[in-house]
Amino acid sequence: MAYTPQEGGGALFKNDKGDNPARPDYRGDIMLGGVLYEVAGWIKPKPSNPSEKYMSLVAKAKDQAQAKSAPTKQTEPDFDDDMPF
């Protein structure tokens, strides 16, 4: 995104859901404690009154998002050297 948040601030932008209704309605970034977070928001009906709406949010640190999308390196199992065989 072209927007760079300052400490304690951020922004949400309308997201193109395409043909996937599970995608968030809004996406953006927020800077908290020097850590940049990705934020996603979904507009949902309020359970106690479905005619009213609220926004459900999920946030995760950007470095976590990049780590999850990066291919993981397979490591060898950790064998205990004290095994009798």
The first five atom37 places (N, CA, C, CB, O) and aatype in JSON, in Angstrom:
{
  "aatype": [12, 0, 18, 16, 14, 5, 6, 7, 7, 7, 0, 10, 13, 11, 2, 3, 11, 7, 3, 2, 14, 0, 1, 14, 3, 18, 1, 7, 3, 9, 12, 10, 7, 7, 19, 10, 18, 6, 19, 0, 7, 17, 9, 11, 14, 11, 14, 15, 2, 14, 15, 6, 11, 18, 12, 15, 10, 19, 0, 11, 0, 11, 3, 5, 0, 5, 0, 11, 15, 0, 14, 16, 11, 5, 16, 6, 14, 3, 13, 3, 3, 3, 12, 14, 13],
  "atom_mask": [
    [1, 1, 1, 1, 1],
    [1, 1, 1, 1, 1],
    [1, 1, 1, 1, 1],
    [1, 1, 1, 1, 1],
    [1, 1, 1, 1, 1],
    [1, 1, 1, 1, 1],
    [1, 1, 1, 1, 1],
    [1, 1, 1, 0, 1],
    [1, 1, 1, 0, 1],
    [1, 1, 1, 0, 1],
    [1, 1, 1, 1, 1],
    [1, 1, 1, 1, 1],
    [1, 1, 1, 1, 1],
    [1, 1, 1, 1, 1],
    [1, 1, 1, 1, 1],
    [1, 1, 1, 1, 1],
    [1, 1, 1, 1, 1],
    [1, 1, 1, 0, 1],
    [1, 1, 1, 1, 1],
    [1, 1, 1, 1, 1],
    [1, 1, 1, 1, 1],
    [1, 1, 1, 1, 1],
    [1, 1, 1, 1, 1],
    [1, 1, 1, 1, 1],
    [1, 1, 1, 1, 1],
    [1, 1, 1, 1, 1],
    [1, 1, 1, 1, 1],
    [1, 1, 1, 0, 1],
    [1, 1, 1, 1, 1],
    [1, 1, 1, 1, 1],
    [1, 1, 1, 1, 1],
    [1, 1, 1, 1, 1],
    [1, 1, 1, 0, 1],
    [1, 1, 1, 0, 1],
    [1, 1, 1, 1, 1],
    [1, 1, 1, 1, 1],
    [1, 1, 1, 1, 1],
    [1, 1, 1, 1, 1],
    [1, 1, 1, 1, 1],
    [1, 1, 1, 1, 1],
    [1, 1, 1, 0, 1],
    [1, 1, 1, 1, 1],
    [1, 1, 1, 1, 1],
    [1, 1, 1, 1, 1],
    [1, 1, 1, 1, 1],
    [1, 1, 1, 1, 1],
    [1, 1, 1, 1, 1],
    [1, 1, 1, 1, 1],
    [1, 1, 1, 1, 1],
    [1, 1, 1, 1, 1],
    [1, 1, 1, 1, 1],
    [1, 1, 1, 1, 1],
    [1, 1, 1, 1, 1],
    [1, 1, 1, 1, 1],
    [1, 1, 1, 1, 1],
    [1, 1, 1, 1, 1],
    [1, 1, 1, 1, 1],
    [1, 1, 1, 1, 1],
    [1, 1, 1, 1, 1],
    [1, 1, 1, 1, 1],
    [1, 1, 1, 1, 1],
    [1, 1, 1, 1, 1],
    [1, 1, 1, 1, 1],
    [1, 1, 1, 1, 1],
    [1, 1, 1, 1, 1],
    [1, 1, 1, 1, 1],
    [1, 1, 1, 1, 1],
    [1, 1, 1, 1, 1],
    [1, 1, 1, 1, 1],
    [1, 1, 1, 1, 1],
    [1, 1, 1, 1, 1],
    [1, 1, 1, 1, 1],
    [1, 1, 1, 1, 1],
    [1, 1, 1, 1, 1],
    [1, 1, 1, 1, 1],
    [1, 1, 1, 1, 1],
    [1, 1, 1, 1, 1],
    [1, 1, 1, 1, 1],
    [1, 1, 1, 1, 1],
    [1, 1, 1, 1, 1],
    [1, 1, 1, 1, 1],
    [1, 1, 1, 1, 1],
    [1, 1, 1, 1, 1],
    [1, 1, 1, 1, 1],
    [1, 1, 1, 1, 1]
  ],
  "atom_positions": [
    [[0.83, -1.19, 0.0], [0.0, 0.0, 0.0], [0.87, 1.25, 0.0], [-0.95, 0.0, 1.21], [1.97, 1.24, 0.56]],
    [[0.4, 2.29, -0.61], [1.16, 3.53, -0.69], [1.11, 4.3, 0.64], [0.62, 4.39, -1.83], [1.98, 5.13, 0.9]],
    [[0.12, 4.04, 1.45], [-0.04, 4.73, 2.73], [0.93, 4.13, 3.74], [-1.5, 4.63, 3.23], [0.96, 2.92, 3.92]],
    [[1.71, 4.98, 4.42], [2.61, 4.54, 5.49], [2.13, 5.14, 6.8], [4.09, 4.94, 5.2], [2.2, 6.35, 6.99]],
    [[1.64, 4.29, 7.73], [1.11, 4.83, 8.98], [2.21, 5.35, 9.9], [0.32, 3.77, 9.7], [3.34, 4.86, 9.89]],
    [[1.86, 6.33, 10.69], [2.72, 6.85, 11.74], [2.38, 6.11, 13.04], [2.55, 8.41, 11.91], [1.33, 5.47, 13.13]],
    [[3.26, 6.19, 14.03], [3.05, 5.51, 15.31], [1.67, 5.81, 15.89], [4.14, 5.92, 16.31], [1.27, 6.97, 16.0]],
    [[0.95, 4.76, 16.25], [-0.38, 4.9, 16.84], [-1.49, 5.14, 15.84], [0.0, 0.0, 0.0], [-2.63, 5.37, 16.23]],
    [[-1.18, 5.09, 14.56], [-2.19, 5.37, 13.54], [-2.18, 4.34, 12.43], [0.0, 0.0, 0.0], [-1.27, 3.51, 12.33]],
    [[-3.21, 4.4, 11.62], [-3.33, 3.48, 10.5], [-4.54, 3.85, 9.67], [0.0, 0.0, 0.0], [-5.19, 4.86, 9.91]],
    [[-4.83, 3.03, 8.7], [-5.98, 3.28, 7.82], [-6.47, 1.96, 7.25], [-5.6, 4.25, 6.67], [-5.7, 1.02, 7.04]],
    [[-7.78, 1.9, 7.01], [-8.4, 0.77, 6.33], [-8.91, 1.26, 4.98], [-9.56, 0.16, 7.18], [-9.44, 2.36, 4.87]],
    [[-8.74, 0.43, 3.96], [-9.19, 0.76, 2.61], [-10.14, -0.34, 2.14], [-7.99, 0.92, 1.64], [-9.95, -1.51, 2.47]],
    [[-11.15, 0.04, 1.37], [-12.1, -0.93, 0.83], [-11.34, -1.96, 0.01], [-13.19, -0.23, -0.03], [-10.49, -1.6, -0.8]],
    [[-11.65, -3.23, 0.23], [-10.96, -4.33, -0.42], [-11.82, -4.89, -1.55], [-10.62, -5.44, 0.59], [-13.04, -5.01, -1.41]],
    [[-11.19, -5.21, -2.68], [-11.89, -5.87, -3.78], [-12.03, -7.34, -3.42], [-11.13, -5.68, -5.14], [-11.04, -8.08, -3.41]],
    [[-13.24, -7.76, -3.14], [-13.48, -9.14, -2.73], [-13.48, -10.11, -3.91], [-14.8, -9.24, -2.0], [-13.4, -11.32, -3.72]],
    [[-13.57, -9.58, -5.12], [-13.6, -10.44, -6.3], [-14.73, -11.44, -6.2], [0.0, 0.0, 0.0], [-15.86, -11.09, -5.87]],
    [[-14.43, -12.69, -6.49], [-15.45, -13.74, -6.43], [-15.37, -14.55, -5.14], [-15.32, -14.67, -7.63], [-15.92, -15.65, -5.05]],
    [[-14.67, -14.0, -4.12], [-14.51, -14.71, -2.86], [-15.17, -13.93, -1.72], [-13.01, -14.94, -2.55], [-14.59, -12.96, -1.23]],
    [[-16.38, -14.33, -1.31], [-17.07, -13.59, -0.24], [-16.39, -13.67, 1.12], [-18.48, -14.09, -0.11], [-16.72, -12.89, 2.01]],
    [[-15.45, -14.59, 1.31], [-14.75, -14.72, 2.59], [-13.65, -13.67, 2.76], [-14.16, -16.11, 2.72], [-13.17, -13.46, 3.87]],
    [[-13.25, -13.02, 1.68], [-12.2, -11.99, 1.78], [-12.72, -10.82, 2.62], [-11.76, -11.49, 0.37], [-13.92, -10.55, 2.64]],
    [[-11.81, -10.14, 3.31], [-12.24, -9.0, 4.14], [-12.83, -7.87, 3.29], [-11.07, -8.48, 4.96], [-12.46, -7.67, 2.14]],
    [[-13.76, -7.13, 3.91], [-14.35, -5.97, 3.24], [-13.36, -4.81, 3.2], [-15.64, -5.54, 3.95], [-13.38, -4.01, 2.27]],
    [[-12.5, -4.72, 4.21], [-11.5, -3.65, 4.31], [-10.16, -4.24, 4.71], [-11.94, -2.56, 5.35], [-10.09, -5.24, 5.43]],
    [[-9.08, -3.62, 4.22], [-7.72, -4.02, 4.58], [-6.88, -2.78, 4.78], [-7.09, -4.93, 3.48], [-7.17, -1.72, 4.21]],
    [[-5.84, -2.9, 5.6], [-4.96, -1.77, 5.8], [-3.84, -2.12, 6.75], [0.0, 0.0, 0.0], [-3.6, -3.29, 7.06]],
    [[-3.15, -1.09, 7.21], [-2.02, -1.24, 8.12], [-2.18, -0.3, 9.3], [-0.69, -0.98, 7.39], [-2.85, 0.73, 9.21]],
    [[-1.54, -0.67, 10.42], [-1.49, 0.18, 11.6], [-0.12, -0.01, 12.26], [-2.65, -0.16, 12.61], [0.42, -1.11, 12.26]],
    [[0.43, 1.07, 12.81], [1.73, 1.02, 13.49], [1.49, 1.15, 14.99], [2.69, 2.15, 12.97], [0.99, 2.17, 15.46]],
    [[1.86, 0.11, 15.75], [1.69, 0.12, 17.2], [2.98, -0.36, 17.85], [0.48, -0.78, 17.64], [3.46, -1.45, 17.55]],
    [[3.53, 0.45, 18.74], [4.75, 0.08, 19.43], [5.92, -0.17, 18.5], [0.0, 0.0, 0.0], [6.79, -0.99, 18.79]],
    [[5.94, 0.55, 17.39], [7.01, 0.38, 16.42], [6.87, -0.84, 15.53], [0.0, 0.0, 0.0], [7.76, -1.12, 14.72]],
    [[5.77, -1.58, 15.69], [5.54, -2.78, 14.88], [4.42, -2.48, 13.89], [5.17, -4.01, 15.78], [3.37, -1.97, 14.27]],
    [[4.66, -2.81, 12.62], [3.66, -2.61, 11.57], [2.76, -3.84, 11.5], [4.33, -2.33, 10.19], [3.25, -4.96, 11.35]],
    [[1.44, -3.63, 11.61], [0.46, -4.72, 11.58], [-0.4, -4.59, 10.33], [-0.41, -4.71, 12.84], [-0.72, -3.49, 9.9]],
    [[-0.78, -5.74, 9.77], [-1.81, -5.79, 8.73], [-3.14, -5.92, 9.46], [-1.58, -6.99, 7.73], [-3.26, -6.67, 10.42]],
    [[-4.15, -5.19, 9.0], [-5.47, -5.25, 9.6], [-6.47, -5.61, 8.51], [-5.85, -3.89, 10.29], [-6.42, -5.08, 7.4]],
    [[-7.39, -6.52, 8.84], [-8.47, -6.89, 7.92], [-9.78, -6.73, 8.66], [-8.29, -8.36, 7.39], [-9.86, -7.04, 9.85]],
    [[-10.82, -6.25, 7.97], [-12.11, -6.03, 8.6], [-13.26, -6.55, 7.76], [0.0, 0.0, 0.0], [-13.27, -6.42, 6.54]],
    [[-14.23, -7.15, 8.44], [-15.43, -7.68, 7.8], [-16.65, -6.99, 8.39], [-15.52, -9.21, 7.97], [-16.78, -6.9, 9.61]],
    [[-17.55, -6.5, 7.55], [-18.81, -5.93, 8.0], [-19.77, -7.09, 8.24], [-19.41, -4.9, 6.94], [-20.01, -7.91, 7.35]],
    [[-20.32, -7.17, 9.48], [-21.19, -8.29, 9.85], [-22.45, -7.76, 10.52], [-20.45, -9.27, 10.78], [-22.45, -6.66, 11.08]],
    [[-23.53, -8.55, 10.47], [-24.73, -8.16, 11.21], [-24.53, -8.38, 12.71], [-25.96, -8.95, 10.72], [-23.94, -9.38, 13.13]],
    [[-25.01, -7.45, 13.5], [-24.9, -7.56, 14.96], [-25.78, -8.73, 15.43], [-25.33, -6.21, 15.66], [-26.96, -8.78, 15.07]],
    [[-25.24, -9.67, 16.22], [-26.02, -10.84, 16.63], [-27.31, -10.49, 17.37], [-25.19, -11.72, 17.51], [-28.33, -11.15, 17.18]],
    [[-27.28, -9.46, 18.21], [-28.47, -9.12, 18.99], [-29.5, -8.34, 18.17], [-28.08, -8.31, 20.2], [-30.67, -8.28, 18.55]],
    [[-29.07, -7.74, 17.05], [-29.99, -6.98, 16.2], [-29.44, -7.0, 14.77], [-30.16, -5.5, 16.72], [-28.67, -6.11, 14.41]],
    [[-29.82, -7.99, 13.96], [-29.25, -8.15, 12.63], [-29.42, -6.95, 11.69], [-29.85, -9.34, 12.0], [-28.73, -6.87, 10.67]],
    [[-30.32, -6.03, 12.02], [-30.46, -4.85, 11.16], [-29.32, -3.85, 11.41], [-31.83, -4.16, 11.4], [-29.11, -2.95, 10.6]],
    [[-28.59, -4.01, 12.52], [-27.42, -3.18, 12.81], [-26.16, -3.93, 12.4], [-27.36, -2.79, 14.33], [-26.12, -5.16, 12.43]],
    [[-25.13, -3.19, 12.01], [-23.88, -3.79, 11.55], [-22.74, -3.41, 12.48], [-23.57, -3.34, 10.11], [-22.81, -2.42, 13.2]],
    [[-21.68, -4.22, 12.47], [-20.45, -3.91, 13.16], [-19.3, -4.39, 12.29], [-20.4, -4.56, 14.58], [-19.52, -5.12, 11.33]],
    [[-18.05, -3.99, 12.63], [-16.89, -4.43, 11.88], [-16.04, -5.34, 12.77], [-16.06, -3.22, 11.37], [-15.59, -4.93, 13.84]],
    [[-15.83, -6.56, 12.32], [-14.96, -7.52, 12.99], [-13.56, -7.33, 12.44], [-15.47, -9.0, 12.79], [-13.38, -7.26, 11.22]],
    [[-12.55, -7.25, 13.32], [-11.17, -6.98, 12.89], [-10.23, -8.11, 13.27], [-10.68, -5.67, 13.5], [-10.42, -8.79, 14.28]],
    [[-9.21, -8.3, 12.44], [-8.11, -9.22, 12.72], [-6.83, -8.47, 12.37], [-8.24, -10.57, 11.9], [-6.76, -7.81, 11.33]],
    [[-5.83, -8.57, 13.24], [-4.54, -7.92, 12.97], [-3.42, -8.93, 13.21], [-4.34, -6.66, 13.88], [-3.5, -9.76, 14.11]],
    [[-2.39, -8.84, 12.37], [-1.2, -9.66, 12.58], [0.02, -8.87, 12.13], [-1.3, -11.01, 11.82], [-0.04, -8.09, 11.17]],
    [[1.12, -9.08, 12.84], [2.35, -8.36, 12.53], [2.76, -8.68, 11.09], [3.48, -8.74, 13.53], [2.65, -9.83, 10.65]],
    [[3.23, -7.67, 10.37], [3.62, -7.87, 8.98], [4.69, -8.92, 8.84], [4.11, -6.56, 8.37], [4.64, -9.73, 7.91]],
    [[5.68, -8.96, 9.76], [6.74, -9.95, 9.62], [6.19, -11.36, 9.79], [7.84, -9.69, 10.64], [6.73, -12.29, 9.18]],
    [[5.14, -11.56, 10.59], [4.5, -12.87, 10.72], [3.83, -13.26, 9.41], [3.48, -12.88, 11.87], [3.89, -14.41, 9.0]],
    [[3.19, -12.29, 8.76], [2.52, -12.56, 7.5], [3.53, -12.98, 6.44], [1.73, -11.34, 7.03], [3.27, -13.9, 5.66]],
    [[4.68, -12.31, 6.41], [5.71, -12.66, 5.43], [6.3, -14.02, 5.75], [6.81, -11.59, 5.4], [6.59, -14.79, 4.84]],
    [[6.48, -14.32, 7.03], [7.05, -15.62, 7.42], [6.11, -16.75, 7.02], [7.32, -15.66, 8.93], [6.57, -17.81, 6.6]],
    [[4.8, -16.55, 7.16], [3.85, -17.6, 6.8], [3.81, -17.83, 5.3], [2.46, -17.23, 7.3], [3.59, -18.96, 4.86]],
    [[4.01, -16.79, 4.5], [3.94, -16.94, 3.06], [5.25, -17.46, 2.47], [3.58, -15.62, 2.42], [5.27, -17.94, 1.34]],
    [[6.34, -17.38, 3.23], [7.64, -17.87, 2.75], [7.67, -19.39, 2.84], [8.81, -17.24, 3.55], [7.11, -19.96, 3.77]],
    [[8.33, -20.04, 1.89], [8.42, -21.49, 1.98], [9.22, -21.9, 3.21], [9.07, -22.08, 0.7], [10.22, -21.27, 3.55]],
    [[8.76, -22.94, 3.87], [9.45, -23.38, 5.09], [10.52, -24.4, 4.72], [8.44, -23.99, 6.1], [10.32, -25.23, 3.84]],
    [[11.64, -24.31, 5.39], [12.74, -25.23, 5.16], [12.53, -26.46, 6.02], [14.11, -24.57, 5.47], [12.33, -26.35, 7.23]],
    [[12.58, -27.63, 5.41], [12.43, -28.88, 6.14], [13.72, -29.17, 6.9], [12.07, -30.06, 5.19], [14.8, -29.14, 6.32]],
    [[13.6, -29.44, 8.18], [14.78, -29.75, 8.98], [14.75, -31.23, 9.35], [14.85, -28.87, 10.25], [13.7, -31.86, 9.36]],
    [[15.92, -31.76, 9.64], [16.0, -33.16, 10.05], [15.5, -33.3, 11.47], [17.44, -33.68, 9.92], [15.61, -32.37, 12.27]],
    [[14.95, -34.47, 11.8], [14.46, -34.67, 13.18], [15.59, -34.57, 14.18], [13.77, -36.03, 13.31], [16.74, -34.87, 13.87]],
    [[15.25, -34.14, 15.39], [16.22, -34.0, 16.46], [16.32, -35.34, 17.2], [15.82, -32.83, 17.43], [15.46, -35.66, 18.02]],
    [[17.37, -36.11, 16.91], [17.53, -37.41, 17.55], [18.3, -37.24, 18.85], [18.27, -38.39, 16.61], [19.21, -36.42, 18.96]],
    [[17.9, -38.04, 19.85], [18.56, -38.02, 21.14], [19.8, -38.92, 21.06], [17.58, -38.5, 22.27], [19.69, -40.1, 20.74]],
    [[21.0, -38.35, 21.33], [22.23, -39.11, 21.23], [22.39, -40.15, 22.34], [23.4, -38.17, 21.26], [23.3, -40.98, 22.26]],
    [[21.55, -40.12, 23.36], [21.66, -41.08, 24.44], [20.89, -42.38, 24.18], [21.17, -40.44, 25.72], [20.78, -43.23, 25.06]],
    [[20.36, -42.52, 22.98], [19.62, -43.74, 22.64], [20.6, -44.91, 22.61], [18.87, -43.59, 21.26], [21.71, -44.75, 22.12]],
    [[20.21, -46.09, 23.13], [21.12, -47.24, 23.2], [21.38, -47.91, 21.86], [20.57, -48.24, 24.15], [22.17, -48.85, 21.83]],
    [[20.79, -47.51, 20.8], [21.05, -48.14, 19.5], [21.33, -47.12, 18.44], [19.89, -49.0, 19.09], [21.56, -47.49, 17.28]]
  ]
}
